[in-house]
Amino acid sequence: MRRFMMDGHKLMYHPDRVAEFMETGDCFPLYVEISPVGSCNHRCLFCAYDYIGHPNRRLDGNRTLTLIDELAECGVRSILFAGEGEPLLHPDLGRMVGRCRERGIDAGLFTNGQLLSEELAETILPSLLFVRFSFNGGSAENYAAIHQVSTRVFNQVVGRIEQAVQIRERQKLNVDLGAQFVLLPENLDFVFEAASRLKSAGIDYFVVKPFVQQSEQQGYQLKEPLPLLRLESVFSRLEELNDRDFSVVIRRNAFEGYGQRNYSHCLGTSFITAINSGGDVASCLPYWDRPEFVYGNIQNTSFTEIWHGENRKRIKQHIEEELEVCRVCPPNCRPHAINEYLSEIRWPTAKHVNFV
């Protein structure tokens, strides 16, 4: 469903920032992903960051509040609380999302949902634009196998989601509640059951996306993509669940164009950035544990100083002019669709572009 637009990009809604980038070669980011904690209460089979070891660390709460102030001053328009751990493990998450609302920054949350108590939901939901639950199994047994938790957690998480829906309705909140399902051979036969169950729970949308190999160090390895013919049958059945109040969002571009790139270098890092639970500001998620892609650390430096610093300039030049993204970057990375758009603007493939 187009209203959620999760299979592409939204840069066309920010022509001022795109124009600034095209004119000057740089701009402050529109979107920042913040990882409040490194630890997690689940051990998902396909976790992109399992090789980091789920470090027991977290961002300082007060420093994160001042960071949000700095991001607002820089013109950042959205912050996603997600990252390498479970954001709800941070005791100051409520203060963080509340500060986003105060400063006019749109805030979103990715979570497995198990820790979303009624009290916490009532605290954070009013300040969030959306919550997307990571929900990757269609039965208690399948969910437990994928998330590597007790079978009891399945019904517990469904209950948390139902409770969040009730709080939204009771408080008349403008927050979208959705779920994301990473399709694997191990859960392909359970995706319809998952979507049906969560539709009954009252969520707004159910996203289906392919597994992405973020790093060669990642524990889970998908030997070959799932067969498209089989997937289309699954997708068609899922889309029968669509109605006025519920959308199944199939990331078809991600499935069909897996690993395909029509550009040589990455231009997207001016528009997005990532901050891990240790405070490192990095070019993007796959590289936020690699020093050669870390701009600086917010624990001892302001965001503006980091963004305008010589280290970032050097890394940015390497990424935009030297890094061979087709060879070294993971497929379907976060800035992929942004790169397609920016590359077409900078190096048009169409003839006679002035004949609009």
C-alpha positions in Angstrom: 0.0 0.0 0.0 1.5 3.3 -1.1 0.5 5.3 2.0 3.3 3.6 4.0 5.9 3.8 1.2 8.4 1.3 2.7 9.8 -0.1 -0.5 11.6 3.0 -1.8 12.5 6.5 -0.4 10.9 9.8 0.4 13.5 12.3 -0.6 11.1 13.9 -3.1 9.3 15.3 0.0 12.5 17.2 0.9 13.5 19.2 -2.2 15.1 21.9 -0.1 17.6 19.4 1.4 18.2 17.7 -1.9 18.8 21.1 -3.6 21.3 22.0 -0.9 23.2 18.7 -1.4 23.3 19.1 -5.2 24.5 22.7 -4.9 27.1 22.3 -2.0 27.8 18.6 -2.0 26.7 18.2 1.6 23.8 18.8 4.1 22.8 17.8 7.6 20.9 14.5 7.7 17.2 14.2 7.5 17.1 10.9 9.4 19.2 9.5 12.3 19.0 6.0 13.7 19.9 5.8 17.4 20.7 2.6 19.2 20.0 3.3 22.9 21.4 -0.1 24.1 23.6 -2.9 22.9 22.0 -5.7 24.8 18.9 -7.6 23.8 16.4 -9.9 25.5 16.0 -12.0 22.3 18.5 -13.8 20.2 17.0 -13.8 16.7 18.3 -16.4 14.4 19.0 -13.9 11.6 20.3 -11.0 13.9 22.4 -8.6 11.8 24.6 -7.8 14.8 25.1 -11.1 16.6 28.8 -11.0 15.8 29.2 -7.8 17.9 28.2 -9.9 20.9 25.3 -7.9 22.2 27.5 -5.6 24.3 26.2 -4.6 27.7 26.4 -0.9 27.1 23.9 2.0 26.7 23.9 5.6 25.8 24.0 8.1 28.7 20.4 9.3 29.1 21.2 13.0 29.7 23.8 13.2 26.9 21.2 11.7 24.5 18.7 14.4 25.5 21.2 17.1 24.6 22.1 15.2 21.4 18.4 15.4 20.4 18.6 19.1 21.0 21.6 19.4 18.8 20.0 17.3 16.0 16.9 19.5 16.1 19.1 22.6 15.7 20.8 20.9 12.7 17.4 20.3 11.0 17.1 16.6 11.6 13.5 15.7 10.9 13.3 12.1 12.1 14.9 9.8 14.6 14.4 6.0 14.7 15.2 4.3 18.0 16.4 0.8 17.0 19.9 -0.5 16.5 21.9 -3.4 17.6 19.9 -4.0 20.8 16.3 -3.8 22.2 15.5 -0.1 22.8 13.0 -0.8 25.5 15.9 -1.9 27.8 17.0 1.7 28.1 15.4 3.2 31.3 15.4 6.7 29.7 13.7 5.8 26.4 10.5 7.7 27.5 12.5 10.9 28.1 14.2 10.5 24.8 11.1 10.2 22.7 9.4 12.9 24.7 12.3 15.2 23.9 11.9 14.4 20.2 8.3 15.6 20.4 9.2 18.7 22.3 11.8 19.6 19.6 9.6 18.9 16.7 11.4 15.7 15.5 9.3 12.8 14.3 10.2 9.7 16.3 9.8 6.0 15.5 10.6 2.8 17.4 11.6 -0.7 16.3 11.1 -3.3 19.1 10.3 -6.9 19.7 7.6 -5.7 22.1 8.1 -8.1 24.9 9.0 -5.3 27.4 6.2 -2.9 26.3 4.3 -2.8 29.6 1.1 -0.9 30.0 2.9 1.9 31.9 5.7 2.2 29.4 3.2 2.2 26.5 1.2 5.0 28.0 4.4 6.9 28.5 6.0 6.6 25.0 3.1 6.1 22.5 1.9 9.8 22.7 5.4 10.9 21.5 5.9 8.4 18.7 4.8 8.5 15.1 5.0 4.7 14.7 6.0 1.6 16.5 7.1 -1.4 14.4 7.2 -4.7 16.1 9.8 -7.3 15.0 7.6 -10.4 14.8 9.0 -13.3 12.8 7.0 -16.4 13.6 3.4 -17.6 13.0 3.0 -19.9 15.9 4.4 -20.1 19.4 6.9 -22.8 18.4 7.9 -21.1 15.1 8.3 -17.8 16.9 10.4 -19.4 19.6 12.7 -21.0 17.0 13.3 -17.8 15.2 13.6 -15.4 18.1 15.2 -18.1 20.3 13.0 -17.5 23.3 10.5 -19.5 25.3 7.3 -20.5 23.5 5.5 -18.4 26.2 6.8 -15.2 24.7 4.6 -15.5 21.5 1.3 -14.9 23.3 3.0 -12.4 25.7 4.1 -10.2 22.7 0.7 -10.5 21.0 -0.9 -9.4 24.3 1.5 -6.4 24.5 0.5 -5.4 20.9 -3.2 -5.7 21.7 -2.7 -3.6 24.8 -0.9 -0.9 22.7 -3.8 -0.8 20.3 -6.2 -0.4 23.2 -4.1 2.4 24.7 -4.0 4.2 21.3 -7.8 4.0 20.9 -8.4 5.0 24.5 -6.1 8.1 24.3 -7.0 8.8 20.7 -3.3 8.8 19.7 -1.9 9.4 16.2 0.6 6.6 16.2 0.8 3.8 13.6 1.3 0.3 15.0 2.8 -2.2 12.6 4.9 -5.3 12.4 7.9 -6.4 10.3 8.5 -10.0 9.3 11.8 -11.1 7.9 11.1 -13.9 5.5 13.3 -17.0 5.9 13.1 -20.6 4.8 12.4 -21.4 8.5 9.3 -19.2 8.7 8.0 -19.0 5.1 5.2 -21.4 5.9 4.1 -19.4 8.9 4.0 -15.8 7.5 0.2 -16.0 6.7 -0.6 -17.1 10.3 1.5 -14.3 11.7 -0.2 -11.7 9.5 -3.6 -13.0 10.4 -2.9 -13.1 14.1 -1.6 -9.5 14.2 -4.4 -8.2 12.0 -6.8 -9.6 14.7 -4.7 -7.9 17.3 -5.5 -4.5 15.6 -2.2 -3.4 14.0 -2.3 -1.1 10.9 0.2 -2.9 8.7 2.3 -6.0 8.3 5.6 -5.6 6.4 7.3 -8.6 4.7 11.0 -8.1 3.7 13.8 -10.3 2.7 16.8 -11.2 4.9 19.8 -9.0 4.2 23.3 -10.2 4.8 24.7 -7.1 6.6 28.2 -8.6 7.3 30.2 -11.7 6.4 30.7 -12.1 10.2 26.9 -12.5 10.7 26.0 -15.9 12.1 23.1 -16.6 9.9 23.8 -17.4 6.2 21.2 -17.6 3.5 22.7 -19.8 0.8 20.3 -18.6 -2.0 17.3 -16.3 -2.3 13.9 -17.7 -1.8 12.3 -18.7 -5.1 10.2 -15.8 -6.6 7.5 -18.1 -8.0 6.9 -19.6 -4.5 7.0 -16.1 -3.0 4.4 -14.7 -5.4 1.9 -17.4 -4.3 2.6 -16.5 -0.6 2.3 -12.8 -1.3 -1.0 -13.2 -3.2 -2.5 -15.0 -0.3 -1.2 -12.4 2.2 -2.6 -9.5 0.2 -6.1 -11.0 0.5 -5.9 -9.7 4.1 -5.8 -6.1 2.9 -8.8 -3.9 3.8 -9.5 -0.3 4.8 -7.9 -0.7 8.2 -5.1 -3.2 7.5 -2.3 -3.2 4.9 0.1 -6.0 4.0 3.2 -4.3 2.7 5.3 -6.6 0.5 8.8 -5.2 -0.1 8.7 -6.4 -3.7 11.5 -4.2 -4.9 13.7 -5.6 -2.2 12.9 -9.2 -3.1 13.1 -8.8 -6.9 16.0 -6.4 -7.1 18.0 -8.2 -4.3 21.7 -7.2 -4.7 21.2 -5.2 -7.9 22.7 -1.7 -8.2 22.8 0.8 -11.0 25.2 3.2 -9.3 28.9 2.8 -8.4 29.2 5.0 -5.3 27.1 6.0 -2.3 25.7 9.5 -2.1 23.2 8.8 0.6 25.3 9.3 3.7 24.6 13.0 3.8 20.9 12.3 4.4 21.1 9.5 7.0 23.5 8.5 9.7 23.6 6.0 12.6 24.7 6.3 16.2 25.4 3.1 18.1 25.0 2.3 21.7 28.6 3.2 22.4 28.0 6.7 21.0 29.9 6.3 17.7 28.5 8.3 14.8 28.9 6.2 11.6 28.1 6.4 7.9 25.5 3.7 8.1 24.4 0.5 9.9 26.6 -2.1 8.3 29.7 -0.1 9.1 29.0 1.3 12.5 31.4 -1.1 14.2 34.3 -0.4 11.8 36.6 2.5 12.8 37.3 3.5 9.2 33.6 4.5 8.8 33.1 6.2 12.3 33.0 10.0 12.1 33.4 10.5 15.8 31.7 9.9 19.2 29.0 12.0 20.8 30.1 11.2 24.3 33.0 13.7 24.0 32.1 15.8 20.9 29.0 17.7 19.7 27.1 16.4 16.7 27.8 19.5 14.7 31.5 19.3 15.3 31.5 15.7 14.2 29.4 16.4 11.1 31.7 19.2 10.0 34.9 17.6 11.2 37.8 16.6 9.0 37.4 12.9 9.8 33.9 12.9 8.4 35.0 14.8 5.3 37.7 12.2 4.6 35.3 9.3 5.1 32.6 11.0 3.0 35.0 11.5 0.2 36.1 7.9 0.3 32.5 6.6 0.3 31.3 8.9 -2.5 34.4 8.6 -4.8 36.3 5.4 -4.0 34.2 2.8 -2.2 33.0 0.2 -4.6 29.5 -0.4 -3.2 28.6 -3.2 -5.7 31.6 -5.2 -4.4 31.7 -4.5 -0.7 28.3 -3.2 0.5 25.4 -5.4 1.6 22.5 -5.8 -0.8 19.4 -3.7 -0.2 21.1 -1.4 2.2 19.3 1.4 3.9 20.4 4.2 1.5 19.9 2.0 -1.6 16.8 3.7 -3.0 18.1 7.1 -2.0 21.3 6.4 -4.0 19.2 5.4 -7.1 17.4 8.7 -6.9 20.4 10.9 -6.2 22.5 9.2 -8.9 19.9 9.8 -11.5 19.8 13.5 -10.6 23.5 13.9 -10.6 24.2 11.6 -13.6 21.0 11.4 -15.7 20.5 8.3 -17.8 17.6 9.9 -19.7 18.1 12.1 -22.7 16.7 15.6 -23.1 16.0 16.1 -19.4 14.9 19.7 -19.9 11.8 18.5 -21.8 9.9 17.8 -18.6 
